[in-house]
C-alpha cells in the first residue's frame, strides 16, 4: 500500500516565527567517499475492519498486525568523479505477522526465509535518495510476488524518504521557523497522488545520543492515492532529529512517525470502506 510518508517531499517556504541563534542553523551533510552509515528501521502496521458511525468511516476491530525490522548499511563510494551510495539490507532483517492476540508470541523470521529467491546480500546503488525512490519499483520487482516482499518494498520507501526529507530541509533554517509544502498532483506506483499541503516546524535544539541536533515536527493531512481498484485517504505526522555539528552534521539521527490510512474499494462510481491501517515507524542512525 502506498502511504503518505513515502511521498512527502521536504518543505520549501520558510517564515520566521521567533528569534533564533544563528549557530543553530541547519547545514547540509557533505557526503565523502569511504563513509558508511548504518540505520535501523522498524515498522508496525495494524489493520482494522471498518464501521460507519455519524456518517464517517471509523476503525473497528483490529485483525492483523505486521512488524518488520530492517538494519541497513549505506556505503559512499566515488565513481566517475561522483559519489555513489550502495545500500545493503542486513541478513538480520526480519518480519512477523499475526492476530493482535497472537503477535507477541510469534517469533520474527528472516526475510530470506519468507521471500522466495531473496538475494543475499540484497544491495543496490544510487546517486541520491530521489533517484532511489524513482527506481524502487524496478529494484524490488523480483521480490514483490508475495505479501512479505511487497511489504518490504513499501518500507524501503520510508527508509529513503525520511532521509531525503531531512536532507532537503532548507540550509540555514533556524529554531522557530516553519516550512510549508504546497498541495500538488503527481503520478506513480500505478496510481494518481493528490499530495496535501504539509507543515514542518523547527521546534528547537536537543541533545540526541550525545549529539547536538535540530528537532523538527512534520504534519500533513488528507493525502489521496487513487488506482483503478482502490482509493486511500491518509493523514500522518512525524518527528526528526538532524545533527547540527560533528561528522554527522546534516544527517538524520532519528525519525519517528505515525500514520492513519482509510482504504476504499472502488466499484464503478461507488466507494466501499475496506480497511483502516495504522502505522508506527522509526529509523535510527546506529
C-alpha positions in Angstrom: 0.0 0.0 0.0 1.3 3.5 -0.9 1.5 5.7 2.2 1.7 9.4 2.6 5.0 9.4 4.4 6.5 7.8 1.3 5.6 10.6 -1.0 6.0 13.8 1.1 9.0 15.9 0.0 10.9 18.4 2.1 9.3 21.8 2.7 10.4 24.8 0.6 8.9 28.0 2.1 10.4 29.4 5.3 8.7 32.0 7.6 10.3 33.4 10.8 8.3 32.8 13.9 10.8 33.7 16.7 14.3 35.0 17.2 17.0 32.3 17.0 20.7 31.7 17.5 22.4 31.6 14.1 24.7 28.9 15.4 21.7 26.6 15.5 21.1 26.9 11.7 20.9 23.7 9.8 23.8 22.7 7.5 23.6 20.0 4.8 25.7 16.9 5.1 28.7 16.7 2.8 29.0 13.0 1.8 32.5 11.7 1.3 33.9 8.5 -0.3 34.6 5.8 2.3 31.8 7.0 4.6 29.5 4.3 6.0 26.1 4.9 7.5 24.2 2.2 9.5 20.5 2.7 10.0 17.9 0.6 11.9 14.3 0.8 10.6 11.3 -0.7 12.2 7.6 -0.6 11.4 4.3 -1.9 12.9 1.2 -1.9 10.8 -2.2 -2.7 12.4 -5.1 -3.4 10.1 -8.7 -2.8 11.3 -12.1 -3.6 9.9 -14.3 -0.6 9.5 -17.7 0.7 10.7 -19.8 3.7 9.7 -20.8 5.9 12.5 -22.1 9.5 12.4 -21.7 9.5 8.6 -17.9 8.8 8.9 -15.9 5.6 8.4 -14.1 4.6 11.6 -11.7 1.8 12.6 -13.5 -1.1 14.3 -11.7 -4.3 15.4 -8.0 -4.9 14.6 -7.5 -8.2 12.8 -3.8 -8.2 11.6 -0.5 -6.9 12.8 2.6 -6.9 10.7 6.0 -6.0 12.0 9.3 -5.6 10.3 12.9 -4.7 11.4 15.4 -3.8 8.8 19.1 -2.9 9.6 20.8 -1.4 6.5 24.2 -0.1 5.7 24.9 2.7 3.2 28.4 2.9 1.8 29.6 6.0 -0.1 32.0 5.4 -3.0 33.5 7.5 -5.7 32.6 6.6 -9.3 33.3 8.8 -12.4 34.0 11.8 -10.1 30.7 11.5 -8.3 29.6 9.9 -5.0 27.5 6.8 -5.3 25.7 5.2 -2.4 25.2 1.5 -2.1 22.5 0.3 0.3 22.7 -3.3 1.7 20.0 -5.0 3.7 21.4 -6.9 6.7 20.7 -10.6 6.7 19.2 -9.9 10.1 16.2 -8.2 8.5 13.1 -9.9 9.8 9.3 -10.0 9.8 6.3 -11.4 11.6 2.5 -11.2 11.1 -0.4 -12.4 13.2 -3.5 -11.5 15.1 -3.4 -8.9 17.8 -3.7 -11.6 20.5 -1.0 -13.9 19.0 1.6 -11.5 17.6 3.7 -11.1 20.8 4.1 -14.9 21.0 5.2 -15.3 17.4 8.9 -15.3 16.5 10.4 -13.0 13.9 11.5 -14.8 10.7 14.4 -13.8 8.4 13.3 -12.2 5.2 15.4 -14.6 3.2 13.3 -17.5 4.6 9.9 -15.8 3.8 10.7 -14.4 0.3 11.4 -16.8 -2.5 14.7 -16.2 -4.4 15.6 -13.4 -2.0 19.1 -12.3 -2.9 21.8 -12.4 -0.3 23.1 -9.9 0.0 20.3 -7.6 -1.2 22.2 -4.5 -2.4 21.6 -1.6 -4.9 23.3 1.6 -5.8 22.0 5.1 -6.5 23.2 8.7 -6.7 20.8 10.1 -4.0 17.5 9.2 -2.3 15.5 10.9 -5.0 16.9 8.6 -7.6 16.5 5.6 -5.4 12.8 6.4 -4.9 12.3 6.7 -8.7 13.7 3.2 -9.3 12.5 1.3 -6.3 9.7 -0.4 -8.3 12.3 -1.9 -10.6 14.7 -2.8 -7.9 12.2 -4.6 -5.8 10.1 -6.1 -8.6 11.7 -9.6 -8.2 10.7 -9.9 -4.5 7.2 -8.4 -4.7 5.5 -11.6 -5.7 4.4 -12.4 -2.2 3.0 -10.5 0.7 6.2 -10.1 2.7 8.2 -8.9 -0.3 5.6 -6.4 -1.2 5.5 -5.2 2.4 9.3 -4.8 2.3 9.0 -2.7 -0.9 6.8 -0.1 0.8 9.1 0.1 3.9 12.1 0.7 1.6 10.3 3.9 0.5 10.2 5.0 4.1 13.9 4.4 4.6 14.8 6.6 1.6 12.0 9.2 2.0 12.8 10.0 5.7 16.5 10.5 4.9 15.5 12.6 1.9 13.1 14.8 3.9 15.9 15.6 6.4 18.5 16.3 3.6 16.1 18.6 1.7 15.3 20.9 4.7 16.5 24.3 3.5 20.0 25.0 4.7 20.2 27.7 7.4 16.8 27.2 8.8 16.6 28.4 12.4 14.6 27.4 15.5 11.2 29.0 15.4 10.9 28.8 11.7 8.2 27.0 9.8 8.3 25.5 6.3 5.4 24.7 4.1 4.8 22.5 1.1 2.0 23.4 -1.3 -0.7 20.9 -2.5 0.3 19.2 -5.7 -0.6 16.3 -8.0 1.7 13.5 -9.2 1.6 10.1 -10.8 3.4 6.9 -9.7 3.2 3.4 -8.4 0.3 2.6 -10.6 -1.9 5.5 -9.5 -2.6 9.2 -9.0 -1.5 11.1 -5.9 -3.0 14.2 -4.5 -0.4 15.3 -2.1 -1.8 17.6 0.6 0.0 20.7 1.9 2.4 20.0 4.7 3.9 21.9 7.6 7.4 21.4 9.1 8.3 23.3 12.3 11.9 23.7 13.7 10.9 23.2 17.4 14.4 23.8 18.8 17.7 22.1 19.6 18.2 18.9 21.7 21.0 16.6 22.6 20.2 13.2 21.0 22.6 10.3 21.7 25.3 12.8 22.8 25.0 14.9 19.6 23.5 18.4 19.3 20.5 18.1 17.0 17.7 20.1 15.4 14.3 18.8 16.4 11.6 19.0 13.7 7.9 18.2 13.7 6.0 17.5 10.4 2.3 17.3 9.9 0.4 16.6 6.7 -3.3 15.9 6.3 -5.6 14.5 3.6 -3.4 12.8 1.1 -5.3 10.8 -1.5 -4.0 7.9 -3.6 -6.2 6.5 -6.4 -5.9 3.4 -8.5 -8.5 1.6 -10.7 -9.4 -0.6 -7.7 -8.7 1.4 -4.5 -8.8 4.9 -3.1 -6.8 5.7 0.0 -7.0 8.8 2.3 -4.1 9.3 4.6 -3.1 11.6 7.5 0.4 11.4 9.1 2.8 13.2 11.4 6.5 12.5 12.2 9.4 14.0 14.0 13.1 14.2 13.1 16.4 14.8 14.9 19.0 16.1 12.5 22.6 16.6 13.6 23.8 20.2 13.8 27.5 19.6 14.1 30.3 16.9 14.0 30.8 14.1 11.5 27.0 13.5 11.2 26.2 17.2 10.5 23.0 17.3 8.4 22.2 13.6 8.7 19.0 12.2 10.1 19.8 10.8 13.5 16.3 9.6 14.3 12.9 9.8 12.7 9.6 8.6 14.1 6.2 8.7 12.5 2.5 7.8 12.9 0.1 7.4 10.1 -3.6 6.5 9.6 -4.9 5.4 6.2 -8.5 4.6 5.3 -8.8 2.4 2.2 -11.9 2.1 0.0 -12.6 -0.4 -2.8 -13.9 1.2 -6.0 -17.0 -0.3 -7.5 -17.9 1.8 -10.5 -18.6 5.2 -9.0 -19.2 3.8 -5.5 -16.6 3.6 -2.7 -16.9 0.8 -0.3 -14.9 1.0 3.0 -12.4 -1.7 3.1 -9.9 -1.3 6.0 -8.2 1.2 8.2 -4.5 1.0 8.5 -2.5 2.5 11.4 1.3 2.6 11.2 4.1 3.4 13.6 7.6 3.5 12.2 11.0 4.8 13.0 14.6 5.0 11.7 17.7 5.4 13.8 21.3 6.1 12.9 23.4 3.4 14.7 
